[in-house]
């Protein structure tokens, strides 16, 4: 099939592609210990309020706030010590006027008390009597019941990427397991008569397979489960057999083919014949990565990446991760970590094409400089030596030195 009939801007290409993909997550249940980096598939509702009782936020003395009014280091208030609140238990007394009790961080504030004075602002006047050196108001150093969440509150929506904070929250309401999206299986099909597996002996004209390994890592990092289908020879029947097997076994299929026109044509033809509606986008106005293919084969998304390692990774960051987000049911696109930095040299660009340039970050004091790392798209270490990528928009002819740019960390 002919190539590049219409080069679409990356964002338009992605929106056009995803609009035709009817993708939804598959559920599974995992323990909290295994839930980091997973995506919730249903909302979580708090079965009770948090805190469920008034808790002290400091070590100190439970008091009645009114008994401390006007207290200072020069004119302390004197309170009678009547006991200590046990951790994990309740007090067997109720605080009366002029009384206080020892309390520890997280302890339950006893009946009759409405504030806690930090231990740093107290001292023992005599046995059984405490000097209060600072006044407190009602609620000082006390977490009130329901201050964190109320009973019945939705605490974690469906489609949330679970971080340590969310997992801690699930534990706080008594959960030991959580329902999440199963990791989408992503088939990786690499091809090239010149490509061999690392660990073998290189003959003249051969190269080691880079893309399968870099894509394996990117897919894992993005929440998918990579499935390798090996290195295919540049043969139509081999392409067809591997593609049909990957389509049957996976939720997303990725081709990373050689750079020659004949191999690109073979990849495009194989993808287009794999199922309906076939190729949706063929060619994206981006550098590196123009020969990108986005297709749908009977509800299975298929992405054809460029063969050059840098191009393959840059394009995968744009299209593969976005497709995985949809397969995982993420409610919003995950934010990309970025650092503002000052561009050190002029960068030229061709209007009408989005360019992505690798940069090295140099820190000076509290600011960063972005120093471009130049290299061709088949040189993987140009990207390995970069800390991040900057985007030159399609509408620009370049970016002048001294411009503050956003560096997407890689």
N, C-alpha and C positions, 0 to 999 in steps of 0.2 A: 504494500500500500504506500501511497505517496506520503511524504513527511512535511511537517511544518506548513500546512495549508493556511493556518491562522495561529500566530503566536499570541497567546493570551497572557496578560499580566498575572503574576503568581497568585494574588489574592482572588482575582476573578476566576482563574483556573480552579483554585481550591473550592470556591463557593459553587461553581458549576458542577464540579465532581461530587461534592458532598450532598448537594441538593438531590441527586439521583440515587444516593446510597441510603437504603432503608436498613440502618444498622441498629442493633440493640444489644445490650449486655446479657450474658448468660450468668445465672446466679450460682454461687457456692458459698458454703459457710466455713470460716476459718477461725482459729483461736486468736485471741488478742496478740499473743506473742508472734504470730505469723502475719499480722494485719498491716504492718508498716508498708506504705506505698501502694496499698490496695484502694479500691474505689467502692464506696458504699452503694448498694443497689436499692435500698429502701430507707426511708427516714427513721431516725431513732428518737423515741419519746422518753422523757424522764419519768420513771415510775413513782418517784417521790421528789420532794424538794431538796435542794442542796444550798447551804447546809441544812440538815434536818433538825438541828438544834443550835442555839446561840453558842458560838465558839470564840475563844480568845485568839487574837492574832499575835500575841506577844507573851513572854514570860513576865509575870508581875503579880498584881493583887486585884482580885475582883472587889469592886466597891459600889456604893451608891454615889452617883455623880454629885448629888446635892451635898454629900458630906465633904467634898473636896473644894467647894466653891471658895475662892479667895486664897487657896493654899499656894505658898511660894517657899523658896529656900530660906527666906528671912522670917516667914510666918507660916510654918508648916501646919497641916492638919494632923491630928492624932487619932488613929483608929485602933480598935481592939482586934487582934488577930484571933479568929475563932476556929481555924482549921485549914485544911488543904483539899483541893478538889482532885480526886484520883483520875489519872489519864485512863480513858476508856470506860469511865463510870460516871455516876452522878453523885452530887453532894448529898449528905444525909442531914443537911441543915438549910435554913433559909436566912439570908443576910438581913439583919435588922439595922436600924439607924445607929451609926457610929461604929460599925463593924466592917471587917475586911477578911479576905481569905486568899491563901496562896493559890495561884493558878498557872498552868503551863501552856505554852503555845499549842493550840488545837483543843484545849480542855473545854468542857462544857461549863458555861457561865451559870452559876447557881441562881436559884430563885431569890428574888429580892435585890439582886445586883443588876446594874444597867450600864456598867463601864468597867474598863480595866486600866490600871495605872502601871506603866512599864516599871520593871524592877529598878532601872537606872535612876528613876525619880523618887526613890523611897530609901529609907534606912530604918534600922531597928533602933527605937528610942530606948527601950528596955524590954526584957522578956515579956512577950505577949502584947507589945504595943508597937505600931508602925507609924513612922513619920511620913506623911505624904507631902512631897516638895513641889508638886505641880498639879494644878486643877485640871480636871477632865470634864467633858460634857457627856450627855447621854449618848451611848453608842460608840464612844471612843474605844478603839482597839477591839471591837466586837463585830464578828460576822453574824448578821441576822439570818434567821431561817428563811430559805428561799431567795437569799440575796444573789446567789449564783444562777440557779434555775428553779422554776416552779414545777410542781407536779403536773404532768401532762404537757409540758413544753417540748416542742421539737428542738432537740439539742444539736443533732447532726443531720442535715438534709441528705436525701439521696443524691448520688453523683459527687460525693465529697472525697477528695484524695486524702487518705488518712496519714496524718503526721503524728509525731509523738504526743502532741497536745490532745488531739482527738482520741487517741488510744487511752491516754490517761483519763479523759472524761468518761469514756465507756466503762473503764474500771471503776470510776467513782460512783456510777449508778448500778454497779453490780454485774455488769456483763462480763462473761468469759469468752464469748464467741460473737462474731459479727457476720452478717450477710453481705457479701461483696461480689463484684463482677469477676467472673473467671478471667484469667489472663488470656487474651485473644491469641490464638496460634497464628504465627506469621511465617509463611513459607518463604525461604530465601533460595532463589535459583540463580546460580552464577554460571557464566559461560565464557568460553574462549579457548581456542585450541592452544594458545600460548600460556594459559593459566594452569598452575599446578598447586597442590596443597603444600603449605609450609612443612618443613621437615624432610622433604625430598631433596634430591640433588638437582640443582638448576643446570639445564643445558643451555647453550647459546640460543637466544631468542625467546627464552621462557621467563615468566615472572611468577612470583608467589601470589596466591589469592589474598587480596587485601580486603575487598569489599564484604565478603561473607563474614569476616571477623569483626570489622568495624560496625556493620549493620546489626550483627548479633548483639553487640554491646548496646547500641542505641535502642534497639527494640526492648531489651531487658530493662534498661534504664527508664523507658517510657511506659513500662507496665505490661509489655507483651511477652509471649513465650516463643522465642525463635525456633524454627524447625528448618534444618539445612537439608537441601536436596542435592548437594554435591555440585561438582563442576561439570557442566555439559559441554560436549563438543559442539562446534558450530554446524549443527545438523538439524533439519526441520523435524524429523521423526523423534529425535531425542528431546527437542524443545516441547513438542506436543505431548509426549508421554509424561514428562516431568510436570508440565503445567497442569494436565488433567489430574494427576495424582495430588498435587499441592492444592488444587481447587477443591477436591473431595475431602481433604483432611484438614484444611486450615480456614481461618476466618479472613485472612488477608494474604495475598500472594505478591511477592516482590521479585522482579527480574532485575538483575544487574548484569548487563551484557557488554560486550566489547565495543570499541569506539568506531569500528569501520562501518561504512554505510550499509554494506551487505548484511552485517550482523544486526544492525539497528532495524533494517527492513524485516529480517527474519523474526526478531523479537516482536515488532509491531504486528506482523501478520499472525503470529501465534496467539498473541493476546486478543486480537480482534476476532479470531475464530473460536475463542475459548467459550463464549457464551454471549447471551444478549444482555444489554444492547451493544456490547463491545467497546471500542475506543471512544471515549468522550472528549478527551483533550490530547492532542499530539503536538507538543511544542509549546514551551513557555518562555516568555521574554525575560529571561534571567540569566546572569552569568555568575558562576558557572552553572550549567545544567539545562541548556536549551532543549536537548532531545529527550524531554520527559514525557512519559505516556501515563495517562490516567484512564482507567477503564473499569467496567463493571461486567462481570461474567455470571449471569444468573444469580444476582444478589451478592456475589463475592467480589469485593474490590480488588483490583489488580493494578499495581504501580510498576511501570518500567523506568528504572533509574539509569542515568548515564554510566558508562563503564569506568570513567576516570574516578579515582578514589575520592578526591576533594569534591568533585561535582556530586558524586553519589551521596556523600554525607550531608552536604549543604541542602540538596533537594530532599533527602530523607527527613531532615529537621523540619522542613516546611510541610511536606505532604504526608509522610508516614506517621509522624507523631500526631498530626491533626486527625488522621483516620483512626488511629488507636484511641484518641480521646473520645471519638464518637462510639467506637466499639465498646469502650469501657463505661460509657454513659456519663462522662463528666459533664456537670451542669454548666461549667464555664471553662474556657480554655485555660490551661495552667499558665500562670505568668512565667515569663522567661527572666532569669536573673540578669540584670544589666547594671553596668557601672558607667557614669558619665566620665568622659575623658576628652582631653584636648588633642586634636589631630596634629601630628608633627609636620606633615608635608602635604602639598597639594595632591589631590587625587582626581584624575580625569575619568570621565564616564561618557558613555554613549546615550544620548537622550532617547527615551522610549524603551529602555531596557533597565531592569533592576539589577544592580551589581552588589555582590557580597564579598567583602574583603577581610581576610584574616589580619588581626593586629596583635601586637605584643603590648602589654601594659607596663609602663614604667612609673613608679610612684615617687613623687617629690613632695615631701611634707604630707599634707592632707589632700593632695590632688593627684590625678593620674594623667599621663600622656599616652596617646594611642599611636604606636609606631607600626605602620603597615608591614606585613610579611609577604613579600612578593614571590610568586612561583606559579608554574603552570598547574592545570587541574589534575594532572596525573602524578603529581609529586606530593605524596601523603604527608611528608614531614613539613611542608609549608603550613599545613593545618595543625600538625602536632606541635609545631613551634609557636603557635598562636595561642593567646589566652581567650580570645573571643572574636566575634565577627561584627563588622559594621555594615549597614545597608546604605547604599546610594540609591535614592528613589529614582524611578523611571523618568520623572519630570525634570531631574537635575542633569546638568552637564558635568558634574563633579562636585567635590567639596574642597574649599580652600583650607590651607594650613591655618591653625588657630581656632577652627570651628569646634565647638563643644558637641561631641557625638555620643550616642548611646552604644556601648559595647555589650553585645549579647554574649555572655560567658558560655564557653563550650566545655 
